[in-house]
Amino acid sequence: MQPQYILTDKMLNRVVGISELTALLVLEKRALHLRKENRIRSIQSSLAIENNSLTLEQVTDIIDGKRVLGAPKEIHEVQNAYEAYERVFQLNPYRVDDFLRAHRLLTKDLVKRSGQFRAGDVGVYDSQGTVVHVGARPQFVPKLVQDLFEWAEKSTLPDLIKSCIVHFELEIIHPFEDGNGRMGRLWQSLILYQWQDIFEWIPVETVIYEHQQTYYDSLSLSNHQNDATIFIEFMLDAILETLQEYSLKEKSDKMSDKELLYFKLLEKYLKKHGVIASRDFQNLSNLSPSAARRYLTRFTDLGLLVKKGQNRNRQYQLRQDLS
Ligand SMILES: Nc1ncnc2c1ncn2[C@@H]1O[C@H](COP(=O)(O)OP(=O)(O)OP(=O)(O)O)[C@@H](O)[C@H]1O
């Protein structure tokens, strides 16, 4: 099999941006304490995409073994997903057996053919109940998945791009009765983890959930064009955004509420205008000249801003990987 896609400038730029930010996070050995919280965010978001209504707090309580009032099926989905995410990163992303094992973990006691490819046809429906995609005929599914994994294992593409293609092709094949979205997202995380192990803890699913309609639209467009390009670009954007949010969250944990407020104001301005001088920040924030300068210095020290120019010509911009 040879998936169809075009390598675009946008993809290459995203790959560079993601690689830089990942290297920085690895180097700084970021936030081990955030691991569990991030895992919970991944699970809650991936389940929310498939309409599980449990909140982040409820998901946290379930995982902590507390009693939660909710639909038993939804609670069971959380418990299964937690188990799957705990064990999936030891699996081989190019082995069909491992793929089925992960599906079994994710859907145990919830679907009839848990851990097995489907035996009948399957459709994907939009919110109006219209069929938007029909999966491959069931008799072809095992071979299609096998071929996809063989292609992926041999491919010399960067893992970042490869993981998006595998996610896309899995949705096109739609190998299971249920759980195809969750499995596609989980399998992409596993391939990303093989590239850089911090991806075990990076909740890309949350950004997909925040852009759920664009996720569906890009799947649909790529599907119609029989070419993964649009979907790859969407996913690389989502990965970059996740890393940027992660990086910012880390830094914002070190800021006071007041600092956070002024930084948000500044960030909005810089995303529009690119650079800011101390005097402009002073006008924007109504701070005194010395307070404005103090905040700019603090944000620079935190690594959120970089300085350009000297003395009276000094300006500030967002660190490149955050803009
Ligand atoms: N037009 C489309 N073509 C191909 N795949 C699509 C399309 N629209 C959505 N999908 C994929 O199908 C998934 C839904 O399939 P399925 O219901 O089997 O998965 P799920 O994990 O049970 O639910 P969900 O994916 O909603 O979490 C979506 O999450 C998405 O990944």
Ligand as a Chemical Component Dictionary entry (heavy atoms), coordinates in Angstrom:
data_LIG
# 
_chem_comp.id                   LIG 
_chem_comp.type                 NON-POLYMER 
_chem_comp.pdbx_formal_charge   0 
_chem_comp.three_letter_code    LIG 
# 
loop_
_chem_comp_atom.comp_id 
_chem_comp_atom.atom_id 
_chem_comp_atom.alt_atom_id 
_chem_comp_atom.type_symbol 
_chem_comp_atom.charge 
_chem_comp_atom.model_Cartn_x 
_chem_comp_atom.model_Cartn_y 
_chem_comp_atom.model_Cartn_z 
_chem_comp_atom.pdbx_ordinal 
LIG N1  N1  N 0 -15.774 11.684 7.192  1  
LIG C1  C1  C 0 -15.069 10.818 7.910  2  
LIG N2  N2  N 0 -14.330 9.877  7.279  3  
LIG C2  C2  C 0 -13.620 8.992  7.983  4  
LIG N3  N3  N 0 -13.577 8.953  9.332  5  
LIG C3  C3  C 0 -14.296 9.845  10.000 6  
LIG C4  C4  C 0 -15.070 10.831 9.333  7  
LIG N4  N4  N 0 -15.657 11.607 10.262 8  
LIG C5  C5  C 0 -15.275 11.112 11.456 9  
LIG N5  N5  N 0 -14.452 10.062 11.317 10 
LIG C6  C6  C 0 -13.766 9.271  12.369 11 
LIG O1  O1  O 0 -14.657 8.301  12.880 12 
LIG C7  C7  C 0 -14.639 8.353  14.298 13 
LIG C8  C8  C 0 -15.954 7.770  14.843 14 
LIG O2  O2  O 0 -15.897 6.345  14.728 15 
LIG P1  P1  P 0 -16.384 5.387  15.923 16 
LIG O3  O3  O 0 -17.743 5.814  16.363 17 
LIG O4  O4  O 0 -16.149 3.979  15.595 18 
LIG O5  O5  O 0 -15.303 5.793  17.005 19 
LIG P2  P2  P 0 -15.492 5.939  18.570 20 
LIG O6  O6  O 0 -14.125 5.969  19.176 21 
LIG O7  O7  O 0 -16.450 4.949  19.090 22 
LIG O8  O8  O 0 -16.154 7.318  18.680 23 
LIG P3  P3  P 0 -15.427 8.698  18.505 24 
LIG O9  O9  O 0 -14.443 8.563  17.439 25 
LIG O10 O10 O 0 -16.547 9.642  18.165 26 
LIG O11 O11 O 0 -14.742 8.921  19.768 27 
LIG C9  C9  C 0 -14.386 9.833  14.574 28 
LIG O12 O12 O 0 -13.841 10.099 15.843 29 
LIG C10 C10 C 0 -13.346 10.158 13.537 30 
LIG O13 O13 O 0 -12.049 9.751  13.964 31 
# 
loop_
_chem_comp_bond.comp_id 
_chem_comp_bond.atom_id_1 
_chem_comp_bond.atom_id_2 
_chem_comp_bond.value_order 
_chem_comp_bond.pdbx_ordinal 
LIG N1  C1  SING 1  
LIG C1  N2  SING 2  
LIG C1  C4  DOUB 3  
LIG N2  C2  DOUB 4  
LIG C2  N3  SING 5  
LIG N3  C3  DOUB 6  
LIG C3  C4  SING 7  
LIG C3  N5  SING 8  
LIG C4  N4  SING 9  
LIG N4  C5  DOUB 10 
LIG C5  N5  SING 11 
LIG N5  C6  SING 12 
LIG C6  O1  SING 13 
LIG C6  C10 SING 14 
LIG O1  C7  SING 15 
LIG C7  C8  SING 16 
LIG C7  C9  SING 17 
LIG C8  O2  SING 18 
LIG O2  P1  SING 19 
LIG P1  O3  DOUB 20 
LIG P1  O4  SING 21 
LIG P1  O5  SING 22 
LIG O5  P2  SING 23 
LIG P2  O6  DOUB 24 
LIG P2  O7  SING 25 
LIG P2  O8  SING 26 
LIG O8  P3  SING 27 
LIG P3  O9  DOUB 28 
LIG P3  O10 SING 29 
LIG P3  O11 SING 30 
LIG C9  O12 SING 31 
LIG C9  C10 SING 32 
LIG C10 O13 SING 33 
# 
